[in-house]
Amino acid sequence: MWIVIKYKNRELNSLKENLIKTLGDKIEFCLPKIKYQKNVRNKLQSIEQFILGNYAILYHEKLVNDLELQKLKYLKGLDYVLNNFKHNQKEIISFINYCKKFEDESGYLTQGFFENSLIKNGKFINGPFTDMMFSIISQK
């Protein structure tokens, strides 16, 4: 079963090791990431960034069992497991397939991932227009 977790900053590697110790080797991680170049002190620097921030999607067949999920709560590096993942399996799988469709050979998302947006309405979350809705008239 696929679950969505939030991990602590800079503790992803230790969390992965703890998950392997707890669940076993057959864990699938979905951590979509992008790579871009940024100008730092007149030099181009490659930067790698996860698009989900501190969230990760993982799969293991043992996660169907509620007892195994309870064990995950106390792992070092894990903040929490998002609720309602059992009811949203179709949406999680469709998001993973969408990400895999736009990955390149090295595992980074291509620009097509962001260009193929189906969003027509939005809401400002900060600034002078906070909580106001808007509609996209055209995409260019």
Legacy VTK file of the C-alpha trace (Angstrom):
# vtk DataFile Version 3.0
C-alpha trace
ASCII
DATASET POLYDATA
POINTS 140 float
0.000 0.000 0.000
1.185 3.536 -0.807
1.489 6.001 2.072
2.475 9.658 2.252
4.881 10.663 5.008
6.484 13.866 6.197
10.109 13.562 7.256
12.350 15.880 9.242
14.816 18.173 7.470
18.136 16.552 6.577
17.115 13.168 8.007
15.900 11.442 4.846
18.842 9.036 4.612
18.557 7.906 8.226
14.800 7.494 7.762
15.370 5.300 4.708
17.776 3.105 6.683
15.297 2.809 9.562
12.466 1.941 7.187
14.557 -0.824 5.622
15.353 -2.207 9.085
11.680 -2.094 10.103
9.888 -3.199 6.925
12.504 -4.962 4.815
14.251 -4.386 1.504
11.330 -4.105 -0.902
10.414 -0.469 -0.226
9.594 1.751 -3.211
10.185 5.465 -2.727
8.669 8.202 -4.855
10.607 11.425 -4.376
10.093 13.528 -7.518
12.882 16.054 -7.918
14.039 18.754 -10.286
17.471 19.991 -11.196
18.102 23.579 -12.172
20.968 26.008 -12.417
21.259 29.120 -10.308
23.691 32.005 -10.621
25.665 32.234 -7.359
28.487 34.797 -7.225
28.684 34.954 -11.031
28.978 31.155 -11.324
26.314 28.702 -12.419
25.583 26.170 -9.725
23.402 23.062 -10.200
20.749 22.687 -7.545
18.657 19.595 -6.852
15.309 20.058 -5.130
12.427 17.751 -4.212
9.123 19.129 -5.487
7.153 17.714 -2.554
9.361 19.438 0.013
9.652 17.261 3.121
7.028 14.793 1.937
7.681 11.386 0.418
5.503 8.643 -0.995
6.463 5.074 -0.242
5.128 1.599 -0.913
5.512 -1.671 0.908
3.187 -4.636 1.016
3.323 -4.775 4.849
1.751 -1.320 5.145
-1.724 -2.808 4.769
-1.376 -3.998 8.361
-2.238 -1.323 10.959
0.301 -2.769 13.394
3.127 -2.050 10.920
1.860 1.516 10.538
1.991 1.982 14.302
5.666 0.943 14.272
6.447 3.680 11.749
5.292 6.458 14.072
8.353 6.056 16.285
11.047 5.941 13.602
13.850 8.462 13.822
13.504 11.111 11.137
9.745 10.712 10.598
7.417 13.592 11.500
4.120 11.883 10.730
2.103 9.776 8.299
-0.687 11.579 6.476
-4.195 10.306 7.213
-6.708 8.984 4.657
-4.073 7.415 2.432
-6.165 4.220 2.312
-9.034 6.088 0.665
-6.801 7.986 -1.784
-4.820 5.117 -3.330
-6.096 5.869 -6.869
-5.029 9.519 -6.657
-1.619 8.627 -5.233
-1.001 6.058 -7.982
-2.118 8.474 -10.714
0.253 11.166 -9.343
3.159 8.683 -9.288
2.420 7.594 -12.862
2.207 11.244 -13.936
5.616 11.928 -12.365
7.187 8.854 -13.986
5.830 9.936 -17.356
7.890 13.144 -17.194
11.129 11.775 -15.705
14.349 11.810 -17.703
17.074 9.138 -17.664
18.651 10.439 -14.460
15.344 10.572 -12.526
14.691 14.324 -12.680
11.375 15.786 -13.805
11.370 17.531 -17.165
9.771 20.872 -17.971
6.749 19.073 -19.453
5.642 18.157 -15.940
4.957 21.823 -15.200
3.677 22.831 -18.639
0.952 20.217 -18.697
-0.962 21.870 -15.878
-4.707 21.312 -15.784
-5.379 23.972 -13.149
-7.986 26.546 -14.189
-8.752 28.171 -10.831
-6.555 29.117 -7.905
-6.424 30.883 -4.590
-3.821 33.336 -3.302
-2.305 32.081 -0.063
-0.413 35.221 0.969
0.069 38.846 0.041
-2.511 41.593 -0.405
-4.966 39.238 -2.160
-4.894 36.510 0.524
-7.824 34.068 0.294
-9.089 35.586 -2.962
-9.911 33.265 -5.852
-8.718 33.747 -9.450
-9.271 32.070 -12.830
-6.644 31.451 -15.509
-7.833 33.021 -18.744
-5.173 31.589 -21.067
-1.904 29.723 -20.837
1.147 30.862 -22.780
LINES 1 141
140 0 1 2 3 4 5 6 7 8 9 10 11 12 13 14 15 16 17 18 19 20 21 22 23 24 25 26 27 28 29 30 31 32 33 34 35 36 37 38 39 40 41 42 43 44 45 46 47 48 49 50 51 52 53 54 55 56 57 58 59 60 61 62 63 64 65 66 67 68 69 70 71 72 73 74 75 76 77 78 79 80 81 82 83 84 85 86 87 88 89 90 91 92 93 94 95 96 97 98 99 100 101 102 103 104 105 106 107 108 109 110 111 112 113 114 115 116 117 118 119 120 121 122 123 124 125 126 127 128 129 130 131 132 133 134 135 136 137 138 139
